[in-house]
Amino acid sequence: MVKRALTEKRPWLFASIAVAIAYFFLKDTAIGGTWLILLKGSAAGLLAVYALQRHNSIDAKILAIVMLLSAAGDMLIELDLIWGGIAFFLSHLAAIALYLKNRRHNPAKSQMFAALALLALAPLVSWLVSHDPGIAIYGLALGGMAATAWLSRFSRYRVGVGAIVFVVSDWLIFAGVGNSGLPGWSANLVWPLYYLGQFLIATGVIQTLRKELPSAG
């Protein structure tokens, strides 16, 4: 019943989940090449379509841009780490713009402290596990995205947590770049954590927008 409701009411979200699962199980098989790269990019790309289909506000359009830039990053990173990083850097800037546009008024001191911790820890840990200055700079945008998500008016249990999960997935990638000695199985967590983060962000933002202005959906 739940699956049927998802496919009928949110087909693009269902398609995104299906593609993400398919990529996870096919990424180490012989399929490889262009088709696998396109499959990988489709997961976030379909979240962009979901955002546009579920709400027609400016915020939903910005969210779609975030997801489309992420989709570009997912594909480009398979070809070149730097170009993929640039796409994700731009995605984080777009996300920061969305969250600042929807910042929470009068956040508690504990929430401010958590946001500052995210802002500081993201680039610091990125540097410590990779020893790469470029990755540390990228970490500033990553931390800014997570910090502003935490201070936004969107659900912290979805958007805030999703942003943190995204950060952790990136740290695992950077640890691989820096040969930090993590167990080999940790690499298998990167994609599930990344997609879970994006899923929580996309559905969390749209959920808030639809509660406030359902007629715009």
C-alpha positions, 0 to 999 in steps of 0.5 A, spaced: 500 500 500 505 504 501 509 503 495 503 504 491 501 510 494 509 512 493 509 510 485 502 514 484 503 520 488 510 521 488 513 517 481 519 521 481 521 520 488 520 513 487 524 513 481 530 516 484 530 511 490 529 506 485 535 509 481 539 510 487 538 502 489 540 500 482 546 504 482 549 501 489 548 494 486 551 495 479 557 500 481 562 495 482 559 490 476 561 490 469 556 495 466 561 501 467 562 506 463 557 512 460 551 508 462 553 507 470 555 515 470 548 517 467 545 512 472 549 515 478 547 522 476 539 520 475 538 519 482 539 527 484 537 529 478 530 525 479 530 529 486 530 535 482 524 533 478 520 531 484 522 538 487 519 542 481 513 537 480 511 537 488 511 545 488 512 551 484 515 556 489 522 560 488 524 555 493 523 549 490 526 551 484 532 553 488 532 546 491 532 543 484 538 547 482 541 544 488 540 537 486 541 538 478 548 541 480 549 535 485 547 530 479 552 534 475 557 533 480 556 525 481 557 524 474 563 529 473 567 526 479 567 519 476 571 523 470 575 528 474 575 529 482 576 537 481 571 538 476 566 534 480 568 538 486 567 544 483 560 542 481 558 540 488 561 547 491 556 550 486 551 546 489 553 548 496 553 555 494 546 554 492 543 550 498 546 556 502 542 561 498 536 557 499 537 556 507 539 563 508 533 565 504 529 561 509 533 562 516 530 561 522 528 567 527 531 567 533 535 560 534 537 558 541 544 558 543 545 551 543 542 551 535 547 557 534 553 553 537 551 547 533 551 551 527 558 554 528 561 547 530 559 544 523 562 550 520 568 549 523 569 542 523 567 541 516 573 544 513 578 542 519 576 534 518 576 535 511 583 537 511 585 532 517 583 526 513 585 528 506 591 533 507 589 537 501 588 544 501 583 544 495 579 539 499 579 544 505 577 550 501 571 545 499 570 544 506 568 551 507 562 551 503 560 544 505 560 546 512 557 553 510 551 548 507 550 544 513 551 550 518 545 554 514 541 548 513 541 547 521 539 554 522 534 554 517 526 554 518 526 547 515 525 541 519 532 539 523 530 532 523 530 532 515 534 537 512 539 539 518 540 531 519 540 530 511 546 536 511 550 532 516 549 525 513 552 529 507 558 531 510 559 525 513 559 521 506 564 527 503 569 525 509 569 518 507 571 520 500 576 525 503 579 519 507 580 515 501 583 521 498 588 521 503 589 514 505 587 515 512 587 508 513 579 507 514 577 500 513 575 498 506 568 497 507 567 504 509 567 506 502 561 502 501 557 507 506 559 513 501 553 512 496 548 510 501 549 516 506 550 521 500 543 519 497 540 519 504 542 526 505 540 528 499 533 525 500 532 527 507 534 534 504 529 534 498 523 531 502 524 536 508 524 542 504 518 540 500 514 538 506 515 544 509 513 548 503 507 544 502 505 545 509 505 552 508 502 553 501 499 547 499 496 550 493 502 552 490 504 544 489 
